[in-house]
Amino acid sequence: MEPQNVTNPVTEFVLLGFNHSLKIQQFLFMVFFIVYLMTCLGNITILTTVISDYHLHTPMYFFLANLAFTDITESSVNTPILLSGLLSQHKTVPFKECILHMFFFHFIGGAHIFLLAVMAADRYVAIHKPLQYLTIMNREVCLGLVAGSWAGGFIHSATQIALLLPLPYCGPNTLDNFHCDVPQVLKVACIDTYLTELLMVSNGGLLLIVIFVWLLISYTVILVKIRRQVTKGKHKALSTCIAQITAISITFIPGIFIYARPFKTFELDKVASIFFIVLVPVLNPMVYTLRNAEMKKAIRRLVSRVLFSGEKGIA
């Protein structure tokens, strides 16, 4: 299908947001603002604890610290747009800013997904090759896996943007969401986007499904291995794996719902988006700290050091 004559190209998008009364939007603003503060506090606590406590200078916690960093940055990319939109009935976003937002959102989100896969591989090596674990997961390998995760996120995001940019956008310019995202932007293009949509679903949705299935299989194998082994660290290994299964489930299920299907509008789209970009970053630190005895001990040691040094300063 040939593109229409683009006489008035779109220069900005209007985000419809939630379309509730002002009082409800103000209430949601307070809720999401508190969630954002909790996200930053929880993940900064993980980062600070891992960096400052030598007991946590292991591959698993190195990957966890990087995951916390992606949670902070991803939430900081999305939540300010959500909050500013809740304070107005219609939020306008310049076209270039919208594209830039989508790039960083999918860049960081892609890195987050690949990091979860890396963490599963790390646990697999720890369970199946415990004596060679530190040799296999040495410093160079860990740095390479993290760099590869960010590179994978960059390639994923750059591919999405490369597919979107050549399309003509001549109106309407309204996006039925609270932030710029691929499904909504693609739908306002002036040409038939069926082929582009298939490529988008393959690049995003299919990738999510493949990694999610691979992670579930990997953790199933790990859990079976743990159950068959009666070792000193069995409870700790089970707790760690259960925490990571919980984390990948709350991350992948909403993402698959959004990106692994034709880009049609459903009533639950905004709910899934809220869960995916607002709640997941705040749930991850809760999952990893509340179910991880070693992390909780390290946080207590950090708090004790801070309070003790503060008392010495006062004295």
C-alpha positions in Angstrom: 0.0 0.0 0.0 1.5 3.4 -1.1 1.9 6.1 1.6 -0.5 8.9 1.6 0.6 12.4 0.6 2.2 13.7 3.8 1.4 17.4 3.7 1.4 18.0 7.5 3.9 15.6 9.1 3.5 14.9 12.8 5.8 17.0 14.9 4.5 16.0 18.3 2.3 13.3 19.9 -0.5 13.7 22.4 -0.5 11.1 25.2 -4.1 10.4 26.2 -2.9 8.9 29.5 -5.6 7.7 31.9 -8.4 10.1 31.1 -9.8 10.1 34.7 -11.0 13.0 36.8 -8.3 15.4 38.1 -8.7 14.2 41.7 -8.1 10.5 40.6 -5.1 11.6 38.6 -3.7 13.5 41.5 -4.2 10.4 43.7 -2.4 8.3 41.1 0.4 10.8 41.0 1.0 10.4 44.7 0.9 6.6 44.5 3.3 6.4 41.5 5.6 9.1 43.0 5.9 7.0 46.2 6.5 3.9 44.2 9.2 5.6 42.2 10.9 6.8 45.4 10.7 3.2 46.8 12.2 1.9 43.5 15.2 4.3 43.8 15.7 3.7 47.5 15.5 -0.1 47.2 17.7 -0.5 44.2 20.3 2.1 45.4 20.4 0.1 48.7 21.2 -3.0 46.7 23.9 -1.2 44.7 25.5 0.4 47.8 25.4 -2.8 49.8 27.0 -4.9 47.0 29.7 -2.4 46.4 30.5 -1.8 50.1 30.3 -5.3 51.5 33.2 -7.6 50.4 31.1 -10.7 51.3 29.0 -9.8 48.3 31.9 -9.5 45.8 30.8 -12.6 43.9 29.5 -13.1 40.4 25.8 -13.5 41.5 25.7 -10.2 43.4 27.7 -8.4 40.7 24.9 -9.3 38.3 22.3 -8.4 40.9 23.9 -4.9 41.2 23.8 -4.4 37.5 20.1 -5.5 37.5 19.4 -2.9 40.2 21.1 -0.3 38.0 18.8 -1.1 35.1 15.8 -0.9 37.4 16.8 2.6 38.5 17.5 3.9 35.0 14.5 2.3 33.3 12.2 3.6 36.0 13.8 7.1 35.6 13.2 7.0 31.9 9.5 6.2 32.2 8.1 7.4 35.5 8.7 11.2 35.1 6.7 11.1 31.8 3.9 9.3 33.6 3.9 11.7 36.5 3.9 14.8 34.4 1.0 13.4 32.3 -1.0 12.8 35.5 -0.9 16.5 36.3 -2.5 17.5 32.9 -5.4 16.2 30.8 -3.3 15.9 27.7 0.5 15.6 27.6 2.3 16.5 24.4 5.7 15.1 23.5 7.8 16.3 20.5 8.4 13.7 17.8 12.1 13.5 18.3 11.7 13.3 22.1 9.3 10.4 21.7 11.7 8.5 19.5 14.5 9.1 21.9 12.4 7.9 24.8 11.5 4.7 23.0 15.2 4.1 22.2 16.3 4.4 25.8 13.3 2.5 27.1 14.0 -0.5 24.9 17.7 -0.2 25.3 17.6 -0.4 29.1 14.7 -2.9 29.0 16.6 -5.2 26.6 19.7 -5.1 28.8 17.5 -6.0 31.8 16.1 -9.0 30.0 19.5 -10.3 28.9 20.8 -9.8 32.4 18.1 -12.0 33.8 19.3 -14.7 31.3 22.9 -14.2 32.4 21.8 -14.6 36.1 20.1 -17.9 35.2 23.3 -19.1 33.5 25.3 -18.0 36.6 23.1 -20.1 38.9 23.3 -23.1 36.5 27.1 -23.0 36.6 27.0 -22.6 40.4 24.8 -25.6 40.9 26.3 -27.9 38.2 29.9 -27.0 38.5 30.4 -25.8 42.1 34.1 -26.6 42.3 34.9 -24.8 39.0 32.4 -22.0 39.5 34.8 -19.2 40.4 37.2 -20.3 37.7 34.5 -20.4 35.0 32.7 -17.2 36.2 35.9 -15.2 36.6 36.1 -11.4 36.4 36.6 -11.2 32.7 33.7 -13.5 32.0 31.4 -11.5 34.3 32.4 -8.2 32.7 31.9 -9.7 29.2 28.4 -11.1 30.0 27.3 -7.7 31.4 28.8 -5.9 28.4 27.0 -8.4 26.1 23.7 -7.8 27.9 24.0 -4.0 27.2 25.1 -4.7 23.6 22.1 -6.9 23.1 19.8 -4.2 24.5 21.3 -1.7 22.2 20.9 -3.9 19.1 17.3 -4.7 20.0 16.4 -1.0 20.6 18.3 0.3 17.5 16.4 -2.3 15.4 13.1 -1.1 16.7 13.9 2.6 16.0 15.4 1.8 12.6 12.0 0.2 11.6 10.0 3.1 12.9 11.9 6.1 11.6 11.4 5.6 7.9 7.6 5.5 8.3 5.5 8.6 7.4 3.4 10.1 10.2 0.8 12.5 9.0 -1.9 12.1 11.7 -3.7 11.5 13.9 -1.1 12.2 16.5 -2.8 10.8 19.6 -1.2 7.8 21.4 -3.5 5.9 23.8 -0.9 5.5 26.4 0.9 7.4 29.1 4.3 7.2 27.4 5.7 6.7 23.9 5.9 3.1 22.9 6.3 1.1 19.7 2.7 -0.4 19.4 1.0 2.9 19.7 3.4 4.9 17.5 3.4 2.2 14.8 -0.4 2.4 14.6 -0.4 6.1 13.7 1.8 5.7 10.6 0.2 6.7 7.3 0.9 3.4 5.5 0.0 -0.3 5.9 2.4 -1.4 8.7 1.6 -5.1 8.6 5.1 -6.2 7.6 6.8 -3.8 10.0 4.5 -5.1 12.7 5.5 -8.7 12.1 9.2 -7.6 12.3 8.5 -5.8 15.5 6.8 -8.7 17.1 9.6 -11.0 16.0 12.3 -8.6 17.3 10.5 -7.9 20.7 7.7 -10.4 21.5 9.3 -13.6 20.1 12.6 -12.7 21.8 10.7 -12.4 25.1 9.0 -15.7 24.7 12.1 -17.6 23.7 14.2 -16.2 26.6 11.3 -16.8 29.1 10.8 -20.4 28.0 14.6 -20.9 28.1 14.7 -19.4 31.6 11.9 -21.6 32.9 13.6 -24.7 31.5 16.9 -23.7 33.0 15.5 -23.0 36.5 13.5 -26.3 36.4 16.7 -28.2 35.7 18.4 -26.3 38.5 15.7 -26.9 41.0 15.7 -30.7 40.1 19.4 -30.7 40.6 19.1 -29.0 44.0 16.4 -31.4 45.2 18.6 -34.3 44.4 21.6 -32.9 46.2 21.7 -32.8 50.0 24.3 -30.1 50.6 25.0 -27.5 53.2 23.8 -24.7 50.9 20.7 -26.4 49.7 18.2 -24.0 51.3 20.1 -20.9 50.2 20.3 -22.2 46.6 16.5 -23.0 46.6 15.7 -19.5 48.0 17.9 -17.8 45.4 16.3 -19.7 42.5 12.8 -19.2 43.7 13.5 -15.4 44.0 14.8 -15.3 40.5 11.9 -17.3 39.1 9.5 -14.8 40.7 11.5 -11.9 39.3 11.5 -13.3 35.7 7.8 -14.1 35.9 6.7 -10.6 36.9 9.0 -9.2 34.2 8.2 -11.4 31.3 4.4 -12.0 31.5 3.3 -8.4 31.2 6.0 -7.8 28.5 4.8 -10.8 26.5 1.2 -9.6 26.7 2.3 -6.2 25.3 4.8 -7.1 22.6 4.2 -10.7 21.6 0.9 -10.2 19.8 -0.5 -8.0 17.0 -0.5 -4.4 18.0 -4.2 -4.1 18.6 -5.8 -2.1 21.4 -7.0 -4.0 24.5 -8.4 -2.7 27.7 -5.7 -4.2 29.8 -2.8 -2.6 27.8 -2.3 0.3 30.1 -2.6 -2.0 33.2 0.1 -4.2 31.7 2.3 -1.2 30.8 2.0 0.1 34.4 3.0 -3.2 35.8 5.8 -3.6 33.4 7.5 -0.3 33.7 6.4 1.0 37.2 5.8 -2.0 39.5 8.5 -4.4 38.2 11.4 -2.1 39.1 10.1 -1.8 42.7 9.3 -5.5 43.1 12.7 -6.7 42.1 14.6 -5.4 45.1 11.8 -6.7 47.4 12.1 -10.2 45.8 15.9 -10.3 46.0 16.2 -8.9 49.5 13.3 -10.4 51.4 14.1 -13.9 50.1 17.9 -13.6 50.4 19.3 -14.0 54.0 22.8 -13.0 52.9 21.6 -9.8 51.4 19.5 -8.9 54.5 22.5 -9.5 56.7 24.7 -7.3 54.5 22.1 -4.5 54.6 22.0 -4.7 58.4 25.8 -4.5 58.5 25.7 -1.5 56.2 23.0 0.2 58.3 25.0 -0.5 61.5 28.2 0.9 60.0 26.3 4.1 58.9 24.7 4.5 62.3 27.9 3.8 64.2 29.9 6.2 62.1 27.2 8.8 62.7 27.3 8.3 66.4 31.1 8.7 66.4 30.8 11.9 64.4 28.4 13.3 66.9 30.6 12.3 69.8 
